Amino acid sequence: MSRMLTDLVGQRCIIKNDEEEYLTGNPDITCHVLAMDDEWIKIAYVDEDGNRVARLERIETLCSVIVYD
């Protein structure tokens, strides 16, 4: 796995995925990266109802990541 991806753990990001739309109705999502391994990324975000959601996503489906400083 790329070191750049492992550096995302603990960061606030916008993750873009062209394959599907998230529950937010958008193909990109503002989230916190909780964990990552060779195949999966675990993210957490707040949905439109104010609920905190944790989600696992395959790394191969990511097309871009914007990292907040």
N, C-alpha and C positions, 0 to 999 in steps of 0.2 A: 504494500500500500504506500502511496505517496506520502512523504513527510508533510507536504502542504495540507493534505486532508486531515492527518492526525492533529495538526495544529489548530484545527477548527473546534475541537472539543473545548467547551466552556465559552465559546464565542457566540455572539448574536449575529445572525446572518439572514440574508434573503436567499433561499434556495429555489432555483427554477428547474422545472421538470416539464418537458414537452409532451410526455406520454399521457398525462392525466390531469384533471383538475382536482385540487384538494377540496375539502369540505367548505373552504372559504369561497369557492366558486372561481378561483383564480389559479393559473398554472404555476404561480410562484407564492412563496409563503415566508413571512418573517418569523423566525424561530430561534431557539437556543439549541445548540448542538450538545447533547448529553453524553453520547458515547459513539464509538465507531470501531469496526473491525475490518477485516479484509473484504467483506461483502456488503455489510449493512451499516447504515447511519441511523442513530436514534435521536430524534428531535422532539422538542416540546414547543407548543404554541398555544395561544388563546383563540378560541373560535368566536364566531360572531355573537354567540349567546353568553360569552364571558367564561366559558368552561376551559380549563387547562387540559390540553390534549397531548398525549405522548404518542409518537408514531415511529415505526420502523420503515425505512426506505432503502431499497437496493442502491448501492453506490453507482452502479452502471447506468441507472436511469437519470442521474443528475446531468444537466447540461450547462449550468452556470451557478456560481456562488458569489454573492456580494457580502463582504465582511464589514461590520461596523467596528470602528475603533473605540 
